[in-house]
Amino acid sequence: MHISPNTVVLKDLQKLLKDVQSLKSQLSLIVTHAKGLVDLIQWFESREVRVHQTYDKVAEYTYRAMAQEVHSTDAAINKLCVKTFHDVSEKLTNYYNLDQCKKQLITLNFLMAVRIFDPKQVCSLDLEALPLYSIPGFDADCKSEMDKYLPYAKENRSRMTLNEFWIKAEELFPNLTRTAKIYLSVVTNSVDAERSVSSYGQVFTEQRQSMKEGRVNQLTMLEFNSNI
């Protein structure tokens, strides 16, 4: 059989099917973590996702999955798991190489640092190790308020919601509050934008091509927010 870009996948599939034990282990790995991965994806696609939770959400699932597989009684799964995480680690190391990919680190550092705006998290973070200045707008004035902010957060973190906390903290920490309000409202996915495009297509159909732009926009807004 001639191998072309369209048929090379068949050769790979044939090779995979020959190694029954490896295939069984990989399927077992997928089945074990399918629900967790789907839940993680759905969380990212929801309107409830908050930027200060993003880093911990991914890290928590990764570490939990790693610990579960490394202690598996199935030797084949253990071997596959170790190889998988080794490959992922190597790729991430290359991707976040400081000399070659400095821009890629910006997002990672930001997601790590923005957790300081969550009073439930900030008390357990190593602030000296966090790249706080990777948060745009975080300046020396913000830094100067951190010493008083930490004990205040520790005392009030369980008493209020996140919004209530920063409303009451505004007089005490005006610079931190200003920055927190900006980033705690950041939308961390493009789901709403993608859904709005889909809604636009449902409104502006072939039978409605003569509709004026203003009317289309109004109907799209109603369609998109109809479930609120």
Z-matrix of the N, CA and C atoms (Angstrom, degrees):
N
C 1 1.467
C 2 1.525 1 109.44
N 3 1.293 2 115.81 1 134.00
C 4 1.455 3 121.04 2 178.66
C 5 1.531 4 109.94 3 -73.54
N 6 1.347 5 116.50 4 128.31
C 7 1.456 6 120.70 5 -179.76
C 8 1.522 7 109.79 6 -91.03
N 9 1.297 8 115.38 7 117.81
C 10 1.458 9 121.79 8 178.02
C 11 1.525 10 107.52 9 -124.03
N 12 1.335 11 117.89 10 171.55
C 13 1.469 12 119.06 11 177.77
C 14 1.523 13 113.02 12 -55.11
N 15 1.343 14 116.20 13 -26.98
C 16 1.461 15 119.88 14 -179.05
C 17 1.525 16 113.26 15 -83.19
N 18 1.326 17 117.33 16 -20.30
C 19 1.465 18 119.95 17 -175.80
C 20 1.526 19 113.18 18 -112.15
N 21 1.313 20 118.02 19 -8.79
C 22 1.459 21 120.32 20 -179.67
C 23 1.526 22 111.18 21 -60.95
N 24 1.334 23 116.74 22 -30.65
C 25 1.456 24 120.08 23 178.28
C 26 1.528 25 111.32 24 -63.55
N 27 1.341 26 117.00 25 -30.88
C 28 1.463 27 120.32 26 178.11
C 29 1.527 28 110.67 27 -67.16
N 30 1.320 29 115.79 28 -36.21
C 31 1.466 30 120.28 29 177.91
C 32 1.524 31 109.76 30 -66.42
N 33 1.325 32 116.28 31 -41.82
C 34 1.461 33 120.23 32 177.98
C 35 1.526 34 110.95 33 -64.27
N 36 1.332 35 115.76 34 -39.45
C 37 1.463 36 120.31 35 178.99
C 38 1.524 37 110.92 36 -64.80
N 39 1.327 38 116.39 37 -41.14
C 40 1.462 39 121.01 38 178.33
C 41 1.527 40 110.61 39 -61.49
N 42 1.307 41 116.50 40 -42.44
C 43 1.460 42 121.20 41 179.20
C 44 1.529 43 110.88 42 -64.90
N 45 1.322 44 115.36 43 -39.03
C 46 1.459 45 120.08 44 179.76
C 47 1.522 46 111.66 45 -66.25
N 48 1.325 47 116.89 46 -42.20
C 49 1.460 48 121.28 47 -177.30
C 50 1.519 49 112.50 48 -69.07
N 51 1.317 50 117.31 49 -23.15
C 52 1.462 51 120.46 50 178.99
C 53 1.529 52 111.35 51 -70.83
N 54 1.330 53 115.71 52 -31.89
C 55 1.468 54 120.09 53 -179.66
C 56 1.531 55 108.30 54 -93.95
N 57 1.316 56 115.33 55 82.05
C 58 1.461 57 121.45 56 -174.26
C 59 1.528 58 111.90 57 -62.13
N 60 1.322 59 116.56 58 -41.76
C 61 1.458 60 120.06 59 -177.21
C 62 1.528 61 111.78 60 -64.62
N 63 1.340 62 115.65 61 -42.26
C 64 1.461 63 119.60 62 178.11
C 65 1.523 64 111.02 63 -65.19
N 66 1.333 65 116.05 64 -41.39
C 67 1.466 66 120.57 65 179.03
C 68 1.526 67 110.57 66 -62.31
N 69 1.329 68 115.77 67 -42.56
C 70 1.463 69 120.53 68 178.90
C 71 1.524 70 111.18 69 -61.57
N 72 1.326 71 116.45 70 -42.23
C 73 1.458 72 121.03 71 179.94
C 74 1.528 73 111.48 72 -65.60
N 75 1.333 74 116.18 73 -41.71
C 76 1.461 75 120.23 74 -179.49
C 77 1.527 76 110.87 75 -66.48
N 78 1.321 77 116.78 76 -41.32
C 79 1.465 78 120.31 77 178.49
C 80 1.527 79 110.09 78 -64.94
N 81 1.330 80 116.08 79 -38.94
C 82 1.457 81 120.00 80 178.02
C 83 1.524 82 110.69 81 -63.53
N 84 1.332 83 115.97 82 -40.26
C 85 1.461 84 121.17 83 178.61
C 86 1.527 85 110.70 84 -63.20
N 87 1.329 86 116.16 85 -42.44
C 88 1.468 87 121.19 86 179.87
C 89 1.525 88 110.67 87 -65.21
N 90 1.343 89 116.08 88 -45.71
C 91 1.459 90 120.39 89 -179.32
C 92 1.527 91 111.03 90 -61.78
N 93 1.330 92 116.03 91 -40.37
C 94 1.458 93 120.76 92 -178.30
C 95 1.525 94 112.17 93 -61.89
N 96 1.330 95 116.26 94 -39.46
C 97 1.465 96 119.68 95 -172.97
C 98 1.525 97 114.04 96 -108.36
N 99 1.316 98 117.67 97 3.09
C 100 1.466 99 119.75 98 -176.45
C 101 1.523 100 112.04 99 -59.27
N 102 1.321 101 117.08 100 -47.99
C 103 1.465 102 119.97 101 -177.34
C 104 1.529 103 111.21 102 -63.62
N 105 1.347 104 115.71 103 -43.03
C 106 1.458 105 118.47 104 -180.00
C 107 1.510 106 112.47 105 -62.65
N 108 1.333 107 116.04 106 -40.87
C 109 1.463 108 119.94 107 179.20
C 110 1.521 109 111.79 108 -67.76
N 111 1.340 110 116.05 109 -40.57
C 112 1.467 111 119.96 110 177.95
C 113 1.526 112 110.24 111 -63.86
N 114 1.336 113 116.57 112 -42.44
C 115 1.470 114 120.21 113 177.86
C 116 1.525 115 110.99 114 -60.95
N 117 1.341 116 116.16 115 -40.27
C 118 1.460 117 120.57 116 179.34
C 119 1.525 118 111.08 117 -64.69
N 120 1.334 119 116.03 118 -43.41
C 121 1.471 120 120.66 119 178.30
C 122 1.516 121 110.80 120 -63.60
N 123 1.337 122 117.03 121 -43.50
C 124 1.466 123 120.54 122 179.94
C 125 1.525 124 110.80 123 -64.61
N 126 1.336 125 116.35 124 -35.56
C 127 1.466 126 119.27 125 177.74
C 128 1.522 127 110.50 126 -63.49
N 129 1.335 128 117.07 127 -42.14
C 130 1.454 129 121.00 128 178.53
C 131 1.529 130 111.97 129 -66.37
N 132 1.326 131 116.71 130 -28.50
C 133 1.458 132 120.50 131 -177.80
C 134 1.524 133 112.62 132 -88.28
N 135 1.319 134 117.41 133 -4.68
C 136 1.462 135 120.39 134 -177.19
C 137 1.518 136 110.76 135 -85.99
N 138 1.322 137 115.00 136 168.70
C 139 1.460 138 120.43 137 177.01
C 140 1.523 139 111.12 138 -87.10
N 141 1.328 140 116.99 139 -1.25
C 142 1.454 141 121.19 140 -178.43
C 143 1.523 142 112.71 141 -89.38
N 144 1.326 143 117.00 142 -12.33
C 145 1.470 144 120.41 143 -175.97
C 146 1.523 145 110.20 144 -62.88
N 147 1.350 146 115.58 145 135.44
C 148 1.454 147 121.28 146 179.59
C 149 1.520 148 108.62 147 -122.56
N 150 1.307 149 115.95 148 143.13
C 151 1.456 150 120.89 149 -172.27
C 152 1.528 151 112.32 150 -63.14
N 153 1.348 152 117.59 151 -32.93
C 154 1.467 153 119.74 152 -177.43
C 155 1.526 154 112.31 153 -74.19
N 156 1.346 155 117.45 154 -10.36
C 157 1.467 156 121.27 155 -179.74
C 158 1.525 157 112.46 156 -100.16
N 159 1.318 158 117.03 157 -12.05
C 160 1.459 159 121.32 158 -169.69
C 161 1.522 160 113.18 159 -61.81
N 162 1.320 161 117.28 160 -50.74
C 163 1.470 162 120.69 161 -176.66
C 164 1.526 163 111.00 162 -60.26
N 165 1.337 164 116.80 163 -48.41
C 166 1.469 165 120.73 164 -177.49
C 167 1.520 166 112.05 165 -66.54
N 168 1.318 167 116.33 166 -33.67
C 169 1.476 168 119.94 167 -178.05
C 170 1.525 169 110.29 168 -63.35
N 171 1.319 170 116.34 169 -45.39
C 172 1.467 171 120.61 170 -179.99
C 173 1.527 172 110.55 171 -70.76
N 174 1.335 173 116.57 172 -45.15
C 175 1.466 174 120.25 173 -178.49
C 176 1.521 175 111.40 174 -62.79
N 177 1.326 176 116.53 175 -40.36
C 178 1.469 177 120.61 176 -179.26
C 179 1.526 178 110.93 177 -61.37
N 180 1.324 179 116.17 178 -46.47
C 181 1.464 180 118.45 179 -178.81
C 182 1.530 181 111.11 180 -66.95
N 183 1.318 182 117.02 181 -40.51
C 184 1.470 183 120.77 182 -179.21
C 185 1.523 184 111.25 183 -61.20
N 186 1.334 185 116.63 184 -47.67
C 187 1.461 186 120.28 185 -178.32
C 188 1.521 187 111.32 186 -66.69
N 189 1.339 188 116.23 187 -39.15
C 190 1.462 189 119.88 188 179.75
C 191 1.516 190 111.24 189 -64.93
N 192 1.340 191 116.02 190 -42.49
C 193 1.460 192 120.63 191 179.28
C 194 1.525 193 110.83 192 -65.04
N 195 1.326 194 116.23 193 -40.99
C 196 1.457 195 120.30 194 -179.48
C 197 1.530 196 110.53 195 -63.45
N 198 1.328 197 116.86 196 -45.68
C 199 1.463 198 120.88 197 -178.60
C 200 1.523 199 110.94 198 -63.90
N 201 1.321 200 116.43 199 -38.63
C 202 1.459 201 120.72 200 -179.18
C 203 1.524 202 111.48 201 -65.26
N 204 1.335 203 117.22 202 -42.05
C 205 1.458 204 120.12 203 -176.34
C 206 1.523 205 112.38 204 -77.16
N 207 1.327 206 116.71 205 -36.87
C 208 1.459 207 119.35 206 -178.78
C 209 1.529 208 111.20 207 -63.98
N 210 1.340 209 116.48 208 -27.24
C 211 1.459 210 120.30 209 179.69
C 212 1.527 211 112.31 210 -98.68
N 213 1.312 212 116.64 211 13.74
C 214 1.457 213 120.27 212 177.77
C 215 1.525 214 110.26 213 -68.73
N 216 1.341 215 115.58 214 148.66
C 217 1.468 216 120.24 215 178.84
C 218 1.522 217 111.89 216 -83.07
N 219 1.326 218 116.59 217 -9.40
C 220 1.461 219 121.23 218 -179.90
C 221 1.535 220 108.50 219 -87.60
N 222 1.326 221 116.65 220 112.80
C 223 1.466 222 121.00 221 -177.16
C 224 1.519 223 111.95 222 -62.15
N 225 1.341 224 116.73 223 -37.18
C 226 1.463 225 120.47 224 -178.94
C 227 1.529 226 111.10 225 -65.55
N 228 1.336 227 115.81 226 -39.90
C 229 1.463 228 119.92 227 178.67
C 230 1.520 229 109.97 228 -67.86
N 231 1.339 230 116.16 229 -41.44
C 232 1.467 231 119.69 230 177.55
C 233 1.524 232 111.46 231 -57.89
N 234 1.322 233 116.00 232 -46.53
C 235 1.463 234 121.24 233 -178.82
C 236 1.524 235 110.59 234 -62.80
N 237 1.335 236 115.96 235 -44.48
C 238 1.461 237 120.82 236 179.83
C 239 1.523 238 110.72 237 -65.19
N 240 1.340 239 115.72 238 -40.65
C 241 1.461 240 120.43 239 -179.34
C 242 1.530 241 111.26 240 -62.64
N 243 1.330 242 116.05 241 -46.81
C 244 1.461 243 120.97 242 179.42
C 245 1.524 244 110.57 243 -59.04
N 246 1.328 245 116.57 244 -44.39
C 247 1.466 246 120.88 245 179.25
C 248 1.529 247 110.54 246 -63.76
N 249 1.340 248 115.99 247 -42.87
C 250 1.463 249 120.42 248 -178.44
C 251 1.521 250 111.06 249 -60.51
N 252 1.335 251 116.16 250 -50.78
C 253 1.460 252 119.61 251 -178.05
C 254 1.526 253 111.76 252 -68.72
N 255 1.332 254 117.12 253 -30.40
C 256 1.463 255 120.01 254 175.81
C 257 1.528 256 109.82 255 -65.07
N 258 1.344 257 116.49 256 -44.22
C 259 1.467 258 120.73 257 179.28
C 260 1.523 259 111.13 258 -63.13
N 261 1.346 260 115.56 259 -43.73
C 262 1.467 261 119.86 260 179.89
C 263 1.525 262 110.36 261 -62.47
N 264 1.333 263 116.07 262 -44.40
C 265 1.458 264 120.74 263 179.73
C 266 1.526 265 111.32 264 -60.40
N 267 1.334 266 115.72 265 -42.92
C 268 1.463 267 119.78 266 -179.92
C 269 1.521 268 111.55 267 -64.14
N 270 1.335 269 116.00 268 -41.90
C 271 1.464 270 119.90 269 179.70
C 272 1.525 271 111.13 270 -65.37
N 273 1.337 272 116.01 271 -42.43
C 274 1.458 273 119.16 272 179.57
C 275 1.524 274 111.32 273 -65.71
N 276 1.322 275 115.68 274 -38.83
C 277 1.464 276 119.97 275 178.25
C 278 1.523 277 110.56 276 -60.82
N 279 1.329 278 115.91 277 -43.84
C 280 1.468 279 119.93 278 178.32
C 281 1.523 280 111.23 279 -68.04
N 282 1.339 281 115.57 280 -39.12
C 283 1.464 282 120.19 281 -177.10
C 284 1.521 283 111.44 282 -66.76
N 285 1.340 284 115.31 283 -38.23
C 286 1.454 285 119.70 284 -178.42
C 287 1.526 286 112.76 285 -100.38
N 288 1.325 287 116.04 286 27.46
C 289 1.456 288 120.41 287 178.14
C 290 1.524 289 109.50 288 -63.51
N 291 1.317 290 116.49 289 123.21
C 292 1.461 291 120.82 290 -174.57
C 293 1.519 292 112.91 291 -62.43
N 294 1.328 293 116.53 292 -32.77
C 295 1.456 294 119.44 293 -176.03
C 296 1.524 295 112.34 294 -78.32
N 297 1.341 296 115.94 295 -30.11
C 298 1.461 297 119.34 296 -173.62
C 299 1.528 298 113.45 297 -105.65
N 300 1.333 299 117.08 298 -30.35
C 301 1.469 300 119.22 299 -171.02
C 302 1.527 301 111.38 300 -132.01
N 303 1.308 302 117.81 301 56.44
C 304 1.458 303 120.42 302 -176.92
C 305 1.522 304 112.07 303 -62.27
N 306 1.317 305 116.83 304 -33.72
C 307 1.462 306 119.89 305 -177.58
C 308 1.520 307 111.77 306 -67.37
N 309 1.344 308 117.04 307 -31.88
C 310 1.451 309 119.81 308 -179.83
C 311 1.524 310 111.74 309 -64.58
N 312 1.327 311 116.46 310 -28.54
C 313 1.462 312 120.87 311 -178.35
C 314 1.523 313 112.18 312 -71.77
N 315 1.313 314 117.27 313 -20.53
C 316 1.459 315 120.80 314 -175.41
C 317 1.526 316 110.79 315 -58.38
N 318 1.322 317 116.86 316 -48.15
C 319 1.454 318 120.62 317 -178.46
C 320 1.519 319 111.36 318 -65.47
N 321 1.327 320 117.21 319 -45.51
C 322 1.456 321 121.32 320 -179.69
C 323 1.522 322 110.96 321 -60.54
N 324 1.321 323 117.19 322 -46.62
C 325 1.464 324 121.03 323 179.46
C 326 1.525 325 111.48 324 -63.53
N 327 1.319 326 116.20 325 -39.46
C 328 1.465 327 120.23 326 179.35
C 329 1.521 328 111.11 327 -62.78
N 330 1.347 329 117.03 328 -46.33
C 331 1.460 330 120.93 329 -178.92
C 332 1.527 331 111.69 330 -65.11
N 333 1.327 332 116.50 331 -32.06
C 334 1.464 333 120.03 332 175.78
C 335 1.534 334 110.71 333 -70.28
N 336 1.334 335 116.32 334 -44.27
C 337 1.464 336 120.93 335 -172.85
C 338 1.520 337 113.40 336 -76.65
N 339 1.323 338 117.44 337 -33.04
C 340 1.467 339 120.49 338 -173.69
C 341 1.531 340 111.72 339 -67.30
N 342 1.319 341 116.96 340 -9.67
C 343 1.465 342 120.75 341 177.56
C 344 1.518 343 112.59 342 -66.14
N 345 1.330 344 117.90 343 -16.61
C 346 1.468 345 119.92 344 179.83
C 347 1.522 346 111.84 345 -64.04
N 348 1.322 347 117.93 346 -19.25
C 349 1.459 348 120.83 347 -178.62
C 350 1.525 349 112.44 348 -83.44
N 351 1.307 350 116.38 349 0.51
C 352 1.462 351 121.05 350 174.63
C 353 1.529 352 107.43 351 -102.66
N 354 1.339 353 118.68 352 109.60
C 355 1.465 354 120.50 353 -176.98
C 356 1.534 355 113.43 354 -60.90
N 357 1.327 356 117.39 355 -21.93
C 358 1.460 357 120.26 356 179.27
C 359 1.529 358 111.87 357 -78.13
N 360 1.327 359 116.02 358 -20.53
C 361 1.459 360 120.09 359 -179.61
C 362 1.522 361 113.73 360 -101.02
N 363 1.308 362 116.63 361 -34.24
C 364 1.458 363 120.78 362 -167.79
C 365 1.535 364 112.55 363 -60.54
N 366 1.323 365 117.44 364 -32.29
C 367 1.466 366 119.96 365 -177.00
C 368 1.521 367 112.90 366 -70.26
N 369 1.323 368 117.52 367 -18.70
C 370 1.463 369 120.47 368 -178.94
C 371 1.529 370 112.60 369 -104.44
N 372 1.332 371 117.06 370 4.26
C 373 1.459 372 120.72 371 -177.97
C 374 1.527 373 111.18 372 -92.77
N 375 1.312 374 115.21 373 149.37
C 376 1.461 375 121.21 374 173.80
C 377 1.527 376 107.45 375 -87.78
N 378 1.314 377 116.05 376 94.00
C 379 1.468 378 120.73 377 -172.98
C 380 1.523 379 112.88 378 -65.32
N 381 1.321 380 115.90 379 -29.15
C 382 1.460 381 118.77 380 179.51
C 383 1.526 382 111.72 381 -66.82
N 384 1.335 383 115.92 382 -28.53
C 385 1.466 384 120.26 383 -177.54
C 386 1.528 385 112.14 384 -90.91
N 387 1.318 386 117.42 385 -11.98
C 388 1.464 387 120.28 386 -177.75
C 389 1.532 388 111.52 387 -81.19
N 390 1.323 389 117.41 388 137.99
C 391 1.478 390 121.48 389 177.77
C 392 1.532 391 110.69 390 -81.69
N 393 1.335 392 116.11 391 70.78
C 394 1.466 393 120.64 392 -172.77
C 395 1.525 394 112.97 393 -60.56
N 396 1.338 395 116.66 394 -32.53
C 397 1.467 396 118.63 395 -177.74
C 398 1.531 397 112.46 396 -78.37
N 399 1.337 398 116.20 397 3.70
C 400 1.468 399 118.93 398 171.40
C 401 1.528 400 110.68 399 -79.82
N 402 1.340 401 116.12 400 -8.42
C 403 1.465 402 120.92 401 174.77
C 404 1.522 403 107.89 402 -86.34
N 405 1.310 404 119.30 403 111.89
C 406 1.470 405 121.01 404 179.60
C 407 1.527 406 110.91 405 -56.82
N 408 1.309 407 117.02 406 128.24
C 409 1.456 408 120.84 407 179.95
C 410 1.515 409 113.74 408 96.46
N 411 1.331 410 117.02 409 -11.82
C 412 1.460 411 120.22 410 176.51
C 413 1.522 412 107.69 411 -80.38
N 414 1.326 413 115.89 412 109.74
C 415 1.466 414 119.98 413 -173.36
C 416 1.526 415 111.14 414 -121.93
N 417 1.309 416 115.94 415 -168.18
C 418 1.470 417 121.17 416 -177.81
C 419 1.529 418 111.60 417 -63.04
N 420 1.339 419 117.26 418 -32.37
C 421 1.472 420 120.42 419 178.26
C 422 1.522 421 110.81 420 -65.25
N 423 1.327 422 116.23 421 -40.46
C 424 1.469 423 120.49 422 176.67
C 425 1.518 424 110.36 423 -64.86
N 426 1.326 425 115.23 424 -44.11
C 427 1.459 426 120.95 425 -179.09
C 428 1.527 427 110.95 426 -59.91
N 429 1.334 428 116.61 427 -37.51
C 430 1.474 429 120.57 428 -177.40
C 431 1.524 430 112.28 429 -68.31
N 432 1.325 431 117.58 430 -21.04
C 433 1.470 432 120.92 431 -178.98
C 434 1.530 433 112.51 432 -89.44
N 435 1.328 434 117.84 433 -7.85
C 436 1.462 435 121.52 434 -173.81
C 437 1.526 436 112.77 435 -64.52
N 438 1.348 437 117.97 436 -38.15
C 439 1.463 438 120.56 437 -177.13
C 440 1.530 439 112.24 438 -61.90
N 441 1.325 440 117.13 439 -37.28
C 442 1.475 441 120.68 440 178.76
C 443 1.532 442 110.84 441 -83.94
N 444 1.324 443 115.89 442 -27.82
C 445 1.466 444 120.24 443 -178.59
C 446 1.529 445 111.74 444 -66.73
N 447 1.324 446 118.50 445 -38.92
C 448 1.465 447 122.22 446 -176.01
C 449 1.532 448 112.84 447 -60.37
N 450 1.335 449 120.21 448 -52.85
C 451 1.469 450 118.82 449 178.36
C 452 1.525 451 113.01 450 -64.77
N 453 1.335 452 116.56 451 -33.20
C 454 1.471 453 120.18 452 177.89
C 455 1.528 454 110.31 453 -65.69
N 456 1.334 455 116.21 454 -41.82
C 457 1.463 456 120.50 455 178.82
C 458 1.525 457 111.00 456 -65.31
N 459 1.328 458 116.53 457 -40.57
C 460 1.460 459 120.71 458 -179.49
C 461 1.521 460 111.31 459 -63.81
N 462 1.305 461 116.33 460 -36.52
C 463 1.466 462 120.94 461 -177.77
C 464 1.527 463 112.50 462 -76.59
N 465 1.323 464 117.16 463 -32.94
C 466 1.468 465 120.07 464 -171.24
C 467 1.527 466 114.73 465 -111.98
N 468 1.334 467 118.68 466 1.70
C 469 1.464 468 120.66 467 -172.02
C 470 1.524 469 114.02 468 -63.40
N 471 1.328 470 118.13 469 -27.74
C 472 1.462 471 119.87 470 -177.43
C 473 1.523 472 112.76 471 -99.40
N 474 1.308 473 116.69 472 -1.19
C 475 1.471 474 119.95 473 -175.42
C 476 1.516 475 113.43 474 -93.56
N 477 1.320 476 117.25 475 -23.97
C 478 1.460 477 120.25 476 -171.99
C 479 1.518 478 111.51 477 -133.80
N 480 1.321 479 113.89 478 162.65
C 481 1.461 480 119.15 479 170.61
C 482 1.518 481 107.58 480 -75.85
N 483 1.325 482 115.65 481 169.59
C 484 1.468 483 120.01 482 -178.73
C 485 1.524 484 111.35 483 -60.23
N 486 1.325 485 116.91 484 -42.99
C 487 1.467 486 120.52 485 -179.51
C 488 1.526 487 111.54 486 -66.37
N 489 1.329 488 116.10 487 -42.78
C 490 1.467 489 119.86 488 178.95
C 491 1.523 490 111.09 489 -62.44
N 492 1.318 491 115.53 490 -39.44
C 493 1.466 492 120.04 491 -179.06
C 494 1.521 493 110.95 492 -59.05
N 495 1.327 494 117.02 493 -48.65
C 496 1.470 495 119.30 494 -174.82
C 497 1.526 496 112.50 495 -76.63
N 498 1.331 497 117.59 496 -24.67
C 499 1.471 498 119.54 497 174.05
C 500 1.527 499 110.00 498 -65.50
N 501 1.333 500 116.16 499 -43.20
C 502 1.464 501 120.32 500 -179.55
C 503 1.526 502 112.64 501 -76.69
N 504 1.339 503 116.11 502 -23.97
C 505 1.466 504 119.76 503 -177.86
C 506 1.526 505 113.13 504 -84.38
N 507 1.322 506 117.14 505 -7.74
C 508 1.465 507 120.09 506 -172.30
C 509 1.525 508 112.87 507 -60.51
N 510 1.326 509 117.68 508 -40.51
C 511 1.463 510 119.69 509 -179.18
C 512 1.522 511 111.64 510 -70.21
N 513 1.330 512 116.84 511 -32.13
C 514 1.462 513 120.63 512 -178.17
C 515 1.521 514 112.45 513 -80.54
N 516 1.338 515 115.67 514 -39.31
C 517 1.473 516 120.75 515 -176.05
C 518 1.531 517 109.66 516 -131.14
N 519 1.318 518 118.12 517 71.90
C 520 1.477 519 120.68 518 -174.80
C 521 1.525 520 113.57 519 -62.25
N 522 1.317 521 117.30 520 -36.68
C 523 1.468 522 119.47 521 -177.39
C 524 1.526 523 111.68 522 -73.94
N 525 1.327 524 116.60 523 -44.03
C 526 1.461 525 119.77 524 176.84
C 527 1.527 526 111.15 525 -64.23
N 528 1.333 527 115.81 526 -39.46
C 529 1.468 528 119.76 527 -179.54
C 530 1.522 529 110.89 528 -64.16
N 531 1.320 530 115.79 529 -43.49
C 532 1.466 531 119.80 530 178.49
C 533 1.527 532 111.13 531 -57.45
N 534 1.323 533 116.83 532 -45.20
C 535 1.462 534 120.93 533 -178.99
C 536 1.525 535 111.25 534 -70.89
N 537 1.340 536 116.25 535 -40.12
C 538 1.464 537 120.51 536 -179.62
C 539 1.529 538 111.16 537 -61.79
N 540 1.326 539 116.92 538 -41.16
C 541 1.466 540 120.36 539 -178.80
C 542 1.532 541 111.14 540 -62.59
N 543 1.318 542 115.76 541 -33.36
C 544 1.469 543 119.65 542 -179.87
C 545 1.521 544 110.70 543 -67.86
N 546 1.339 545 116.49 544 -47.67
C 547 1.467 546 119.52 545 -169.52
C 548 1.524 547 114.25 546 -90.85
N 549 1.325 548 117.88 547 -23.72
C 550 1.462 549 119.05 548 176.95
C 551 1.525 550 111.85 549 -73.07
N 552 1.328 551 116.13 550 -13.28
C 553 1.466 552 120.03 551 176.87
C 554 1.526 553 112.34 552 -100.68
N 555 1.346 554 116.49 553 5.64
C 556 1.462 555 120.37 554 -179.95
C 557 1.523 556 110.23 555 -67.41
N 558 1.314 557 116.66 556 132.85
C 559 1.464 558 121.65 557 174.91
C 560 1.525 559 108.04 558 -85.02
N 561 1.322 560 116.94 559 121.03
C 562 1.465 561 120.27 560 -172.72
C 563 1.514 562 113.52 561 -94.81
N 564 1.303 563 117.83 562 8.58
C 565 1.463 564 119.39 563 175.48
C 566 1.523 565 109.22 564 -143.28
N 567 1.319 566 115.45 565 171.77
C 568 1.470 567 120.90 566 -179.18
C 569 1.521 568 111.26 567 -108.88
N 570 1.343 569 115.59 568 21.11
C 571 1.462 570 120.31 569 -175.04
C 572 1.524 571 111.73 570 -61.79
N 573 1.338 572 116.68 571 -46.11
C 574 1.463 573 119.40 572 -178.46
C 575 1.525 574 111.23 573 -62.21
N 576 1.341 575 116.11 574 -38.90
C 577 1.469 576 119.74 575 179.16
C 578 1.528 577 110.33 576 -64.62
N 579 1.336 578 115.74 577 -42.37
C 580 1.465 579 119.58 578 -179.82
C 581 1.524 580 111.39 579 -67.24
N 582 1.327 581 116.13 580 -38.84
C 583 1.467 582 119.72 581 178.99
C 584 1.523 583 111.47 582 -68.17
N 585 1.345 584 116.25 583 -34.37
C 586 1.461 585 119.01 584 179.66
C 587 1.528 586 110.95 585 -67.04
N 588 1.346 587 116.43 586 -35.73
C 589 1.464 588 120.22 587 176.37
C 590 1.530 589 109.96 588 -64.52
N 591 1.335 590 116.22 589 -40.89
C 592 1.455 591 120.80 590 177.81
C 593 1.527 592 110.77 591 -63.74
N 594 1.323 593 116.53 592 -40.99
C 595 1.470 594 120.96 593 178.52
C 596 1.517 595 110.82 594 -64.41
N 597 1.342 596 115.45 595 -38.10
C 598 1.462 597 120.21 596 178.16
C 599 1.526 598 110.48 597 -59.76
N 600 1.329 599 116.04 598 -42.44
C 601 1.458 600 120.46 599 179.33
C 602 1.510 601 112.69 600 -65.68
N 603 1.330 602 116.70 601 -32.48
C 604 1.464 603 120.09 602 179.29
C 605 1.523 604 111.95 603 -74.00
N 606 1.326 605 116.02 604 -27.62
C 607 1.469 606 120.43 605 -179.92
C 608 1.532 607 111.34 606 -86.26
N 609 1.328 608 116.11 607 -47.97
C 610 1.462 609 120.47 608 -174.85
C 611 1.532 610 109.25 609 -92.52
N 612 1.323 611 115.33 610 73.90
C 613 1.456 612 121.97 611 -177.39
C 614 1.527 613 111.09 612 -86.66
N 615 1.331 614 116.20 613 176.20
C 616 1.474 615 120.40 614 179.10
C 617 1.518 616 111.48 615 -60.86
N 618 1.320 617 117.43 616 -28.57
C 619 1.464 618 120.65 617 -179.30
C 620 1.531 619 113.10 618 -80.87
N 621 1.339 620 116.44 619 -4.49
C 622 1.465 621 119.79 620 -176.56
C 623 1.529 622 111.55 621 -122.73
N 624 1.293 623 117.86 622 28.74
C 625 1.461 624 121.73 623 -176.26
C 626 1.525 625 113.29 624 -66.84
N 627 1.318 626 117.86 625 -19.10
C 628 1.469 627 120.08 626 -179.29
C 629 1.527 628 112.26 627 -88.86
N 630 1.330 629 116.93 628 -1.87
C 631 1.463 630 120.88 629 -178.43
C 632 1.533 631 110.48 630 -69.07
N 633 1.312 632 116.38 631 138.44
C 634 1.458 633 121.30 632 -179.53
C 635 1.526 634 110.56 633 -73.72
N 636 1.344 635 115.53 634 154.70
C 637 1.455 636 121.65 635 -174.31
C 638 1.528 637 112.16 636 -58.95
N 639 1.324 638 117.47 637 -41.77
C 640 1.463 639 120.58 638 -179.11
C 641 1.520 640 111.84 639 -60.37
N 642 1.327 641 116.73 640 -43.48
C 643 1.460 642 121.38 641 179.65
C 644 1.522 643 110.77 642 -66.59
N 645 1.332 644 116.85 643 -39.83
C 646 1.469 645 120.59 644 178.06
C 647 1.527 646 110.22 645 -60.80
N 648 1.333 647 116.58 646 -44.37
C 649 1.465 648 120.41 647 -179.45
C 650 1.525 649 111.44 648 -63.34
N 651 1.325 650 116.77 649 -40.61
C 652 1.465 651 120.88 650 -179.86
C 653 1.535 652 111.01 651 -65.68
N 654 1.327 653 116.27 652 -44.49
C 655 1.463 654 120.09 653 -179.89
C 656 1.532 655 111.59 654 -67.97
N 657 1.341 656 115.78 655 -35.76
C 658 1.469 657 119.66 656 177.71
C 659 1.522 658 110.57 657 -64.07
N 660 1.333 659 116.86 658 -41.41
C 661 1.458 660 120.75 659 178.48
C 662 1.526 661 110.75 660 -62.01
N 663 1.338 662 116.82 661 -41.99
C 664 1.462 663 120.88 662 178.88
C 665 1.538 664 110.92 663 -65.85
N 666 1.311 665 116.30 664 -42.19
C 667 1.466 666 120.95 665 179.15
C 668 1.522 667 111.16 666 -63.68
N 669 1.320 668 115.95 667 -44.13
C 670 1.464 669 120.50 668 -175.94
C 671 1.537 670 111.43 669 -67.96
N 672 1.327 671 116.80 670 -34.85
C 673 1.466 672 119.99 671 -176.56
C 674 1.524 673 113.28 672 -102.15
N 675 1.313 674 117.35 673 15.55
C 676 1.470 675 121.12 674 -175.83
C 677 1.521 676 113.73 675 -65.75
N 678 1.357 677 116.84 676 -23.08
C 679 1.464 678 119.45 677 -177.96
C 680 1.526 679 113.49 678 -95.11
N 681 1.309 680 116.66 679 1.38
C 682 1.481 681 119.39 680 -178.80
C 683 1.531 682 109.59 681 -76.56
